[in-house]
Amino acid sequence: MEGDFDGGGDIRFGRQGHAGIIVLDRPAALNALTHSMVKAIGRALAAWEADEKVRVVLIKGEGRAFCAGGDILDIYEAGRAGRPPIGFFADEYRLNAAIARLSKPYVALIDGVVMGGGVGVSAHGSHRVMTEKAVFAMPEVGIGFFPDVGGSHFLSRLKGHYGMYLALTGERIGQGEALGAGLATHAVDSAALAGLVDEIARTGEVDGALAARARDVPREKDAASLDAIARHFSLLTLEECVASLSQAAEEGDGFAAATLKTIAKRSPTSLHVAFRQLRLGAALTMDECMRMEFRIVNRMLANGDFYEGIRAAVIDRTRAPEWRPASLDEVNPAAIDAFFAPLPDGELKL
């Protein structure tokens, strides 16, 4: 591959026919995004947007993951040292917005794990292609964080309130479920990706190449579960949502009981933030969502639950974080309001 937008050796750029191609190349780290990678992708998109020879952008990952998220350990260590990496998030959110407004087709080839920041560099593109190896999740509430990278925008727009369900549970889903929910635009066999890339690069046409290879894949969840999600997660407050699940669980609903058990493990503060950001995000533009999320992340990086969540999940691996506050009803509404308040030093510039 040709081309170098200086991604620090963790990412490759090239031109093949009519296509500009991005390859995330940190397979040992599941292609987790670093700040240099984020900035390099931004430079590539700006250059290719202005290059009339580039008709389509393709992004894929090396190895068994598309991208498992941001480099969370680096973020944790910087924050603990008193240097929260707010610049990383500013550039990441600018990149998410740039992908959403790109005038050319942007095709994410998701052939493995896609979470967090990996969703940010795929979900906002025009074409999201998932293979049978794809595993999608926005698991942030489980580490004391929130579903950022534009989650306010794309999750809030999934039909049947499915995005709220994903945001509050962090559940992992596969190809069929992602396709049915609208997270994926196409399901393609992993073995067909090389031919897909070659045809798109040769012709510069995306839809025809995908139509020839796309498959219908059934959802994993049955109609009863989808109806339950739509019913419980459509309610106007987090408290009503949890109460609805609790009542159904008491009546013997196994799906509600399992969902309630999952939510109970998540950070209460993060759950309140996630619920509000999606309710607000449904009425906001992508740029407005990114500015809101930048307000949130500035406060989240100063919140103890984030560092406790990373400690429990990644550092000590106890999988038993001690959230503070420990329950939903102990969370002060004023504390949640503060996450969304205007920034005293100015909002995110996009």
BALOBA-1460 file (C-alpha; in Angstrom, 3 decimals):
// residues 350
<rec num="1" residu="m" x="0.000" y="0.000" z="0.000"/>
<rec num="2" residu="e" x="1.090" y="3.531" z="-0.744"/>
<rec num="3" residu="g" x="0.639" y="6.718" z="1.202"/>
<rec num="4" residu="d" x="1.543" y="7.825" z="4.703"/>
<rec num="5" residu="f" x="-0.373" y="10.239" z="6.872"/>
<rec num="6" residu="d" x="1.951" y="9.497" z="9.846"/>
<rec num="7" residu="g" x="-0.068" y="7.256" z="12.105"/>
<rec num="8" residu="g" x="2.914" y="6.252" z="14.220"/>
<rec num="9" residu="g" x="3.327" y="2.824" z="12.625"/>
<rec num="10" residu="d" x="-0.028" y="1.588" z="13.945"/>
<rec num="11" residu="i" x="-2.038" y="2.330" z="10.808"/>
<rec num="12" residu="r" x="-1.525" y="2.034" z="7.060"/>
<rec num="13" residu="f" x="-2.914" y="4.130" z="4.241"/>
<rec num="14" residu="g" x="-2.997" y="3.362" z="0.551"/>
<rec num="15" residu="r" x="-4.574" y="3.966" z="-2.801"/>
<rec num="16" residu="q" x="-5.959" y="1.136" z="-4.887"/>
<rec num="17" residu="g" x="-7.773" y="2.166" z="-8.039"/>
<rec num="18" residu="h" x="-10.540" y="4.575" z="-7.071"/>
<rec num="19" residu="a" x="-10.317" y="3.770" z="-3.364"/>
<rec num="20" residu="g" x="-8.464" y="5.295" z="-0.469"/>
<rec num="21" residu="i" x="-7.839" y="2.462" z="1.998"/>
<rec num="22" residu="i" x="-7.218" y="2.684" z="5.751"/>
<rec num="23" residu="v" x="-5.907" y="-0.377" z="7.615"/>
<rec num="24" residu="l" x="-5.856" y="-0.292" z="11.417"/>
<rec num="25" residu="d" x="-2.677" y="-2.215" z="12.194"/>
<rec num="26" residu="r" x="-2.316" y="-2.938" z="15.921"/>
<rec num="27" residu="p" x="-3.534" y="-6.551" z="15.903"/>
<rec num="28" residu="a" x="-1.946" y="-7.421" z="19.265"/>
<rec num="29" residu="a" x="-3.961" y="-4.579" z="20.833"/>
<rec num="30" residu="l" x="-7.120" y="-5.452" z="18.855"/>
<rec num="31" residu="n" x="-6.444" y="-2.307" z="16.800"/>
<rec num="32" residu="a" x="-7.250" y="-0.009" z="19.721"/>
<rec num="33" residu="l" x="-7.041" y="3.615" z="18.623"/>
<rec num="34" residu="t" x="-4.208" y="5.878" z="19.721"/>
<rec num="35" residu="h" x="-4.190" y="9.634" z="19.423"/>
<rec num="36" residu="s" x="-1.749" y="9.510" z="16.506"/>
<rec num="37" residu="m" x="-4.018" y="7.068" z="14.664"/>
<rec num="38" residu="v" x="-7.036" y="9.326" z="15.133"/>
<rec num="39" residu="k" x="-5.175" y="12.367" z="13.822"/>
<rec num="40" residu="a" x="-3.778" y="10.418" z="10.880"/>
<rec num="41" residu="i" x="-7.233" y="9.232" z="9.790"/>
<rec num="42" residu="g" x="-8.450" y="12.818" z="9.988"/>
<rec num="43" residu="r" x="-5.636" y="13.989" z="7.717"/>
<rec num="44" residu="a" x="-6.313" y="11.191" z="5.245"/>
<rec num="45" residu="l" x="-10.029" y="11.988" z="5.034"/>
<rec num="46" residu="a" x="-9.322" y="15.673" z="4.442"/>
<rec num="47" residu="a" x="-6.862" y="14.843" z="1.656"/>
<rec num="48" residu="w" x="-9.109" y="12.254" z="0.012"/>
<rec num="49" residu="e" x="-12.180" y="14.481" z="0.230"/>
<rec num="50" residu="a" x="-10.325" y="17.002" z="-1.946"/>
<rec num="51" residu="d" x="-8.855" y="14.384" z="-4.322"/>
<rec num="52" residu="e" x="-11.247" y="13.731" z="-7.200"/>
<rec num="53" residu="k" x="-9.369" y="10.537" z="-8.062"/>
<rec num="54" residu="v" x="-10.537" y="9.043" z="-4.750"/>
<rec num="55" residu="r" x="-14.204" y="8.094" z="-5.133"/>
<rec num="56" residu="v" x="-14.599" y="5.915" z="-2.037"/>
<rec num="57" residu="v" x="-12.916" y="5.366" z="1.334"/>
<rec num="58" residu="l" x="-12.522" y="1.878" z="2.824"/>
<rec num="59" residu="i" x="-11.487" y="1.126" z="6.408"/>
<rec num="60" residu="k" x="-10.638" y="-2.283" z="7.849"/>
<rec num="61" residu="g" x="-8.668" y="-3.865" z="10.672"/>
<rec num="62" residu="e" x="-5.691" y="-6.211" z="10.670"/>
<rec num="63" residu="g" x="-6.094" y="-9.509" z="12.531"/>
<rec num="64" residu="r" x="-9.102" y="-10.744" z="14.467"/>
<rec num="65" residu="a" x="-10.589" y="-7.366" z="15.378"/>
<rec num="66" residu="f" x="-11.817" y="-4.383" z="13.458"/>
<rec num="67" residu="c" x="-11.174" y="-2.102" z="16.433"/>
<rec num="68" residu="a" x="-11.869" y="-2.803" z="20.101"/>
<rec num="69" residu="g" x="-12.018" y="0.891" z="21.051"/>
<rec num="70" residu="g" x="-9.697" y="3.587" z="22.275"/>
<rec num="71" residu="d" x="-6.480" y="2.713" z="24.089"/>
<rec num="72" residu="i" x="-8.208" y="2.712" z="27.456"/>
<rec num="73" residu="l" x="-5.117" y="1.881" z="29.517"/>
<rec num="74" residu="d" x="-3.276" y="4.945" z="28.215"/>
<rec num="75" residu="i" x="-6.326" y="7.068" z="29.027"/>
<rec num="76" residu="y" x="-6.493" y="5.582" z="32.535"/>
<rec num="77" residu="e" x="-2.807" y="6.149" z="33.270"/>
<rec num="78" residu="a" x="-2.831" y="9.712" z="31.967"/>
<rec num="79" residu="g" x="-5.906" y="10.552" z="34.011"/>
<rec num="80" residu="r" x="-4.496" y="9.004" z="37.164"/>
<rec num="81" residu="a" x="-1.358" y="11.083" z="36.681"/>
<rec num="82" residu="g" x="-3.463" y="14.237" z="36.607"/>
<rec num="83" residu="r" x="-3.189" y="14.701" z="32.846"/>
<rec num="84" residu="p" x="-6.580" y="13.607" z="31.515"/>
<rec num="85" residu="p" x="-6.152" y="13.267" z="27.722"/>
<rec num="86" residu="i" x="-8.931" y="15.617" z="26.727"/>
<rec num="87" residu="g" x="-7.088" y="16.382" z="23.491"/>
<rec num="88" residu="f" x="-7.485" y="12.759" z="22.385"/>
<rec num="89" residu="f" x="-11.240" y="12.926" z="22.829"/>
<rec num="90" residu="a" x="-11.491" y="16.313" z="21.098"/>
<rec num="91" residu="d" x="-9.718" y="14.942" z="18.028"/>
<rec num="92" residu="e" x="-11.635" y="11.655" z="18.157"/>
<rec num="93" residu="y" x="-14.985" y="13.441" z="18.264"/>
<rec num="94" residu="r" x="-13.919" y="15.744" z="15.419"/>
<rec num="95" residu="l" x="-13.060" y="12.640" z="13.415"/>
<rec num="96" residu="n" x="-16.442" y="11.055" z="14.159"/>
<rec num="97" residu="a" x="-18.166" y="14.214" z="12.912"/>
<rec num="98" residu="a" x="-15.937" y="14.365" z="9.834"/>
<rec num="99" residu="i" x="-16.839" y="10.782" z="8.900"/>
<rec num="100" residu="a" x="-20.532" y="11.610" z="9.238"/>
<rec num="101" residu="r" x="-20.264" y="14.601" z="6.902"/>
<rec num="102" residu="l" x="-17.927" y="13.008" z="4.332"/>
<rec num="103" residu="s" x="-19.341" y="13.551" z="0.841"/>
<rec num="104" residu="k" x="-17.927" y="10.284" z="-0.531"/>
<rec num="105" residu="p" x="-18.934" y="6.712" z="0.341"/>
<rec num="106" residu="y" x="-17.181" y="5.522" z="3.500"/>
<rec num="107" residu="v" x="-17.198" y="1.742" z="3.781"/>
<rec num="108" residu="a" x="-16.312" y="0.077" z="7.092"/>
<rec num="109" residu="l" x="-15.407" y="-3.597" z="6.687"/>
<rec num="110" residu="i" x="-16.088" y="-5.026" z="10.142"/>
<rec num="111" residu="d" x="-14.607" y="-8.512" z="10.340"/>
<rec num="112" residu="g" x="-14.266" y="-9.036" z="14.090"/>
<rec num="113" residu="v" x="-14.693" y="-7.103" z="17.326"/>
<rec num="114" residu="v" x="-15.986" y="-3.524" z="17.039"/>
<rec num="115" residu="m" x="-16.471" y="-1.586" z="20.251"/>
<rec num="116" residu="g" x="-16.219" y="1.951" z="21.575"/>
<rec num="117" residu="g" x="-13.860" y="4.003" z="19.440"/>
<rec num="118" residu="g" x="-14.025" y="1.346" z="16.738"/>
<rec num="119" residu="v" x="-17.736" y="2.024" z="16.473"/>
<rec num="120" residu="g" x="-16.894" y="5.717" z="16.175"/>
<rec num="121" residu="v" x="-14.810" y="5.145" z="13.033"/>
<rec num="122" residu="s" x="-17.429" y="2.866" z="11.462"/>
<rec num="123" residu="a" x="-21.004" y="3.650" z="12.568"/>
<rec num="124" residu="h" x="-21.073" y="7.128" z="11.029"/>
<rec num="125" residu="g" x="-20.030" y="5.928" z="7.590"/>
<rec num="126" residu="s" x="-22.414" y="5.438" z="4.690"/>
<rec num="127" residu="h" x="-21.833" y="1.663" z="4.533"/>
<rec num="128" residu="r" x="-21.252" y="-0.625" z="7.542"/>
<rec num="129" residu="v" x="-20.421" y="-4.127" z="6.358"/>
<rec num="130" residu="m" x="-20.338" y="-6.851" z="9.004"/>
<rec num="131" residu="t" x="-19.197" y="-10.428" z="8.580"/>
<rec num="132" residu="e" x="-20.092" y="-13.529" z="10.561"/>
<rec num="133" residu="k" x="-17.052" y="-12.751" z="12.742"/>
<rec num="134" residu="a" x="-18.346" y="-9.335" z="13.797"/>
<rec num="135" residu="v" x="-19.073" y="-8.659" z="17.471"/>
<rec num="136" residu="f" x="-20.541" y="-5.245" z="18.270"/>
<rec num="137" residu="a" x="-20.835" y="-3.615" z="21.692"/>
<rec num="138" residu="m" x="-20.876" y="-0.243" z="23.413"/>
<rec num="139" residu="p" x="-19.869" y="-1.510" z="26.872"/>
<rec num="140" residu="e" x="-18.907" y="1.809" z="28.449"/>
<rec num="141" residu="v" x="-21.396" y="1.865" z="31.338"/>
<rec num="142" residu="g" x="-19.633" y="-1.256" z="32.621"/>
<rec num="143" residu="i" x="-16.387" y="0.664" z="33.138"/>
<rec num="144" residu="g" x="-17.863" y="3.836" z="34.618"/>
<rec num="145" residu="f" x="-17.819" y="5.697" z="31.305"/>
<rec num="146" residu="f" x="-20.568" y="6.513" z="28.766"/>
<rec num="147" residu="p" x="-21.378" y="5.481" z="25.167"/>
<rec num="148" residu="d" x="-19.556" y="8.296" z="23.410"/>
<rec num="149" residu="v" x="-18.059" y="8.610" z="19.866"/>
<rec num="150" residu="g" x="-21.475" y="9.697" z="18.626"/>
<rec num="151" residu="g" x="-23.507" y="7.130" z="20.536"/>
<rec num="152" residu="s" x="-25.927" y="9.935" z="21.395"/>
<rec num="153" residu="h" x="-26.703" y="10.198" z="17.697"/>
<rec num="154" residu="f" x="-26.669" y="6.701" z="16.195"/>
<rec num="155" residu="l" x="-27.941" y="4.728" z="19.197"/>
<rec num="156" residu="s" x="-30.827" y="7.111" z="19.774"/>
<rec num="157" residu="r" x="-31.997" y="6.583" z="16.211"/>
<rec num="158" residu="l" x="-32.235" y="2.775" z="16.215"/>
<rec num="159" residu="k" x="-35.800" y="1.557" z="15.850"/>
<rec num="160" residu="g" x="-37.656" y="-0.037" z="18.719"/>
<rec num="161" residu="h" x="-35.571" y="1.802" z="21.355"/>
<rec num="162" residu="y" x="-32.884" y="-0.800" z="20.722"/>
<rec num="163" residu="g" x="-30.104" y="1.743" z="21.113"/>
<rec num="164" residu="m" x="-31.169" y="2.563" z="24.653"/>
<rec num="165" residu="y" x="-31.111" y="-1.149" z="25.435"/>
<rec num="166" residu="l" x="-27.565" y="-1.480" z="24.072"/>
<rec num="167" residu="a" x="-26.400" y="1.652" z="25.897"/>
<rec num="168" residu="l" x="-27.705" y="0.579" z="29.309"/>
<rec num="169" residu="t" x="-26.663" y="-3.081" z="29.107"/>
<rec num="170" residu="g" x="-23.486" y="-2.981" z="27.012"/>
<rec num="171" residu="e" x="-24.611" y="-6.255" z="25.450"/>
<rec num="172" residu="r" x="-22.550" y="-7.823" z="22.674"/>
<rec num="173" residu="i" x="-24.410" y="-8.642" z="19.485"/>
<rec num="174" residu="g" x="-23.497" y="-10.371" z="16.262"/>
<rec num="175" residu="q" x="-23.954" y="-9.854" z="12.550"/>
<rec num="176" residu="g" x="-27.636" y="-10.707" z="12.256"/>
<rec num="177" residu="e" x="-28.704" y="-8.627" z="15.225"/>
<rec num="178" residu="a" x="-26.632" y="-5.658" z="14.057"/>
<rec num="179" residu="l" x="-28.137" y="-5.920" z="10.583"/>
<rec num="180" residu="g" x="-31.684" y="-6.136" z="11.907"/>
<rec num="181" residu="a" x="-31.155" y="-3.182" z="14.234"/>
<rec num="182" residu="g" x="-29.699" y="-1.021" z="11.474"/>
<rec num="183" residu="l" x="-26.182" y="-0.820" z="12.875"/>
<rec num="184" residu="a" x="-24.923" y="-2.779" z="9.873"/>
<rec num="185" residu="t" x="-26.071" y="-1.879" z="6.378"/>
<rec num="186" residu="h" x="-24.897" y="-5.151" z="4.819"/>
<rec num="187" residu="a" x="-23.965" y="-8.686" z="5.902"/>
<rec num="188" residu="v" x="-21.157" y="-10.210" z="3.848"/>
<rec num="189" residu="d" x="-19.144" y="-13.399" z="4.345"/>
<rec num="190" residu="s" x="-15.619" y="-12.832" z="5.604"/>
<rec num="191" residu="a" x="-14.223" y="-14.852" z="2.685"/>
<rec num="192" residu="a" x="-15.851" y="-12.426" z="0.233"/>
<rec num="193" residu="l" x="-14.199" y="-9.258" z="1.566"/>
<rec num="194" residu="a" x="-11.051" y="-9.403" z="-0.576"/>
<rec num="195" residu="g" x="-13.091" y="-9.628" z="-3.754"/>
<rec num="196" residu="l" x="-15.366" y="-6.855" z="-2.523"/>
<rec num="197" residu="v" x="-12.418" y="-4.524" z="-1.947"/>
<rec num="198" residu="d" x="-10.962" y="-5.295" z="-5.374"/>
<rec num="199" residu="e" x="-14.240" y="-4.611" z="-7.175"/>
<rec num="200" residu="i" x="-14.946" y="-1.384" z="-5.314"/>
<rec num="201" residu="a" x="-11.410" y="-0.174" z="-5.949"/>
<rec num="202" residu="r" x="-11.599" y="-1.094" z="-9.633"/>
<rec num="203" residu="t" x="-14.999" y="0.410" z="-10.356"/>
<rec num="204" residu="g" x="-15.394" y="3.068" z="-7.681"/>
<rec num="205" residu="e" x="-18.969" y="1.810" z="-7.233"/>
<rec num="206" residu="v" x="-20.049" y="0.513" z="-3.827"/>
<rec num="207" residu="d" x="-23.700" y="-0.471" z="-3.969"/>
<rec num="208" residu="g" x="-23.467" y="-2.873" z="-6.876"/>
<rec num="209" residu="a" x="-20.449" y="-4.653" z="-5.434"/>
<rec num="210" residu="l" x="-22.211" y="-5.043" z="-2.109"/>
<rec num="211" residu="a" x="-25.513" y="-6.152" z="-3.633"/>
<rec num="212" residu="a" x="-23.745" y="-9.030" z="-5.358"/>
<rec num="213" residu="r" x="-22.294" y="-10.301" z="-2.068"/>
<rec num="214" residu="a" x="-24.757" y="-9.284" z="0.646"/>
<rec num="215" residu="r" x="-26.744" y="-11.965" z="2.467"/>
<rec num="216" residu="d" x="-29.939" y="-11.929" z="4.459"/>
<rec num="217" residu="v" x="-29.057" y="-12.934" z="8.014"/>
<rec num="218" residu="p" x="-31.782" y="-13.471" z="10.635"/>
<rec num="219" residu="r" x="-31.745" y="-11.689" z="13.972"/>
<rec num="220" residu="e" x="-30.711" y="-13.623" z="17.043"/>
<rec num="221" residu="k" x="-33.404" y="-12.117" z="19.252"/>
<rec num="222" residu="d" x="-36.969" y="-13.347" z="18.894"/>
<rec num="223" residu="a" x="-39.978" y="-11.091" z="18.427"/>
<rec num="224" residu="a" x="-40.978" y="-11.337" z="22.088"/>
<rec num="225" residu="s" x="-37.601" y="-10.029" z="23.237"/>
<rec num="226" residu="l" x="-37.665" y="-7.183" z="20.722"/>
<rec num="227" residu="d" x="-41.177" y="-6.250" z="21.840"/>
<rec num="228" residu="a" x="-40.001" y="-6.279" z="25.459"/>
<rec num="229" residu="i" x="-37.065" y="-4.014" z="24.623"/>
<rec num="230" residu="a" x="-39.357" y="-1.562" z="22.843"/>
<rec num="231" residu="r" x="-41.770" y="-1.548" z="25.779"/>
<rec num="232" residu="h" x="-39.333" y="-1.210" z="28.676"/>
<rec num="233" residu="f" x="-36.759" y="1.089" z="27.077"/>
<rec num="234" residu="s" x="-39.252" y="3.551" z="25.599"/>
<rec num="235" residu="l" x="-40.161" y="4.934" z="28.997"/>
<rec num="236" residu="l" x="-39.409" y="8.559" z="29.819"/>
<rec num="237" residu="t" x="-37.109" y="8.072" z="32.814"/>
<rec num="238" residu="l" x="-34.467" y="5.599" z="33.847"/>
<rec num="239" residu="e" x="-36.402" y="4.890" z="37.016"/>
<rec num="240" residu="e" x="-39.517" y="3.967" z="35.019"/>
<rec num="241" residu="c" x="-37.466" y="1.726" z="32.763"/>
<rec num="242" residu="v" x="-35.968" y="-0.180" z="35.698"/>
<rec num="243" residu="a" x="-39.329" y="-0.391" z="37.476"/>
<rec num="244" residu="s" x="-40.924" y="-1.828" z="34.353"/>
<rec num="245" residu="l" x="-38.197" y="-4.456" z="34.067"/>
<rec num="246" residu="s" x="-38.531" y="-5.262" z="37.772"/>
<rec num="247" residu="q" x="-42.269" y="-5.795" z="37.536"/>
<rec num="248" residu="a" x="-41.894" y="-8.046" z="34.505"/>
<rec num="249" residu="a" x="-39.159" y="-10.035" z="36.250"/>
<rec num="250" residu="e" x="-41.377" y="-10.523" z="39.294"/>
<rec num="251" residu="e" x="-44.054" y="-11.888" z="36.959"/>
<rec num="252" residu="g" x="-41.627" y="-14.525" z="35.690"/>
<rec num="253" residu="d" x="-40.252" y="-12.842" z="32.575"/>
<rec num="254" residu="g" x="-36.810" y="-14.381" z="32.127"/>
<rec num="255" residu="f" x="-35.625" y="-11.818" z="29.588"/>
<rec num="256" residu="a" x="-36.517" y="-8.936" z="31.915"/>
<rec num="257" residu="a" x="-34.826" y="-10.656" z="34.855"/>
<rec num="258" residu="a" x="-31.606" y="-11.232" z="32.902"/>
<rec num="259" residu="t" x="-31.609" y="-7.660" z="31.585"/>
<rec num="260" residu="l" x="-32.187" y="-6.243" z="35.065"/>
<rec num="261" residu="k" x="-29.318" y="-8.333" z="36.436"/>
<rec num="262" residu="t" x="-27.002" y="-6.964" z="33.766"/>
<rec num="263" residu="i" x="-27.986" y="-3.342" z="34.378"/>
<rec num="264" residu="a" x="-27.469" y="-3.802" z="38.130"/>
<rec num="265" residu="k" x="-23.754" y="-4.415" z="37.491"/>
<rec num="266" residu="r" x="-23.235" y="-1.138" z="35.667"/>
<rec num="267" residu="s" x="-22.153" y="2.191" z="37.126"/>
<rec num="268" residu="p" x="-25.258" y="3.978" z="38.442"/>
<rec num="269" residu="t" x="-23.810" y="7.342" z="37.478"/>
<rec num="270" residu="s" x="-22.980" y="6.137" z="33.983"/>
<rec num="271" residu="l" x="-26.476" y="4.704" z="33.554"/>
<rec num="272" residu="h" x="-28.048" y="8.057" z="34.407"/>
<rec num="273" residu="v" x="-25.711" y="9.891" z="32.028"/>
<rec num="274" residu="a" x="-26.260" y="7.400" z="29.203"/>
<rec num="275" residu="f" x="-30.036" y="7.515" z="29.548"/>
<rec num="276" residu="r" x="-30.104" y="11.295" z="29.416"/>
<rec num="277" residu="q" x="-27.603" y="11.619" z="26.554"/>
<rec num="278" residu="l" x="-29.684" y="9.319" z="24.332"/>
<rec num="279" residu="r" x="-32.947" y="11.040" z="25.193"/>
<rec num="280" residu="l" x="-31.365" y="14.383" z="24.321"/>
<rec num="281" residu="g" x="-29.397" y="13.064" z="21.359"/>
<rec num="282" residu="a" x="-32.516" y="11.908" z="19.533"/>
<rec num="283" residu="a" x="-33.358" y="15.556" z="18.831"/>
<rec num="284" residu="l" x="-29.821" y="16.784" z="18.083"/>
<rec num="285" residu="t" x="-27.687" y="16.880" z="14.958"/>
<rec num="286" residu="m" x="-24.459" y="14.884" z="14.824"/>
<rec num="287" residu="d" x="-22.377" y="18.002" z="15.498"/>
<rec num="288" residu="e" x="-24.596" y="18.944" z="18.442"/>
<rec num="289" residu="c" x="-24.244" y="15.424" z="19.833"/>
<rec num="290" residu="m" x="-20.463" y="15.630" z="19.646"/>
<rec num="291" residu="r" x="-20.443" y="18.942" z="21.492"/>
<rec num="292" residu="m" x="-22.698" y="17.465" z="24.177"/>
<rec num="293" residu="e" x="-20.487" y="14.392" z="24.500"/>
<rec num="294" residu="f" x="-17.415" y="16.611" z="24.819"/>
<rec num="295" residu="r" x="-19.079" y="18.331" z="27.760"/>
<rec num="296" residu="i" x="-19.746" y="14.938" z="29.310"/>
<rec num="297" residu="v" x="-16.260" y="13.518" z="28.767"/>
<rec num="298" residu="n" x="-14.619" y="16.534" z="30.410"/>
<rec num="299" residu="r" x="-16.547" y="15.684" z="33.578"/>
<rec num="300" residu="m" x="-16.343" y="11.911" z="33.191"/>
<rec num="301" residu="l" x="-12.538" y="12.000" z="33.217"/>
<rec num="302" residu="a" x="-12.773" y="13.602" z="36.661"/>
<rec num="303" residu="n" x="-15.282" y="11.049" z="37.940"/>
<rec num="304" residu="g" x="-14.066" y="8.270" z="40.229"/>
<rec num="305" residu="d" x="-16.265" y="5.572" z="38.701"/>
<rec num="306" residu="f" x="-14.275" y="5.645" z="35.452"/>
<rec num="307" residu="y" x="-10.991" y="4.882" z="37.202"/>
<rec num="308" residu="e" x="-12.642" y="2.290" z="39.443"/>
<rec num="309" residu="g" x="-14.205" y="0.628" z="36.419"/>
<rec num="310" residu="i" x="-10.887" y="0.372" z="34.568"/>
<rec num="311" residu="r" x="-9.173" y="-0.873" z="37.717"/>
<rec num="312" residu="a" x="-11.685" y="-3.661" z="38.147"/>
<rec num="313" residu="a" x="-11.842" y="-4.633" z="34.474"/>
<rec num="314" residu="v" x="-8.270" y="-4.150" z="33.263"/>
<rec num="315" residu="i" x="-5.803" y="-3.490" z="36.090"/>
<rec num="316" residu="d" x="-6.732" y="-5.871" z="38.913"/>
<rec num="317" residu="r" x="-9.306" y="-7.828" z="36.858"/>
<rec num="318" residu="t" x="-11.529" y="-8.385" z="39.853"/>
<rec num="319" residu="r" x="-14.642" y="-7.703" z="37.741"/>
<rec num="320" residu="a" x="-16.166" y="-6.336" z="40.942"/>
<rec num="321" residu="p" x="-16.053" y="-2.519" z="40.819"/>
<rec num="322" residu="e" x="-17.207" y="-0.532" z="43.834"/>
<rec num="323" residu="w" x="-19.339" y="2.202" z="42.321"/>
<rec num="324" residu="r" x="-19.891" y="5.470" z="44.165"/>
<rec num="325" residu="p" x="-22.799" y="6.092" z="44.497"/>
<rec num="326" residu="a" x="-23.593" y="2.394" z="44.611"/>
<rec num="327" residu="s" x="-27.249" y="2.489" z="43.525"/>
<rec num="328" residu="l" x="-29.396" y="4.375" z="41.041"/>
<rec num="329" residu="d" x="-31.502" y="6.097" z="43.669"/>
<rec num="330" residu="e" x="-28.410" y="7.426" z="45.471"/>
<rec num="331" residu="v" x="-27.311" y="9.418" z="42.428"/>
<rec num="332" residu="n" x="-27.932" y="13.127" z="42.902"/>
<rec num="333" residu="p" x="-29.796" y="14.624" z="39.917"/>
<rec num="334" residu="a" x="-27.695" y="17.776" z="40.263"/>
<rec num="335" residu="a" x="-24.562" y="15.685" z="39.749"/>
<rec num="336" residu="i" x="-25.974" y="14.401" z="36.457"/>
<rec num="337" residu="d" x="-26.953" y="17.934" z="35.425"/>
<rec num="338" residu="a" x="-23.318" y="18.933" z="35.899"/>
<rec num="339" residu="f" x="-22.123" y="16.477" z="33.236"/>
<rec num="340" residu="f" x="-24.207" y="18.328" z="30.631"/>
<rec num="341" residu="a" x="-23.483" y="21.921" z="31.696"/>
<rec num="342" residu="p" x="-21.692" y="24.291" z="29.276"/>
<rec num="343" residu="l" x="-17.916" y="24.209" z="29.451"/>
<rec num="344" residu="p" x="-16.389" y="27.287" z="31.068"/>
<rec num="345" residu="d" x="-13.440" y="27.282" z="28.649"/>
<rec num="346" residu="g" x="-15.538" y="26.899" z="25.490"/>
<rec num="347" residu="e" x="-17.271" y="24.147" z="23.580"/>
<rec num="348" residu="l" x="-15.770" y="21.625" z="21.174"/>
<rec num="349" residu="k" x="-14.870" y="23.240" z="17.845"/>
<rec num="350" residu="l" x="-15.720" y="21.002" z="14.897"/>
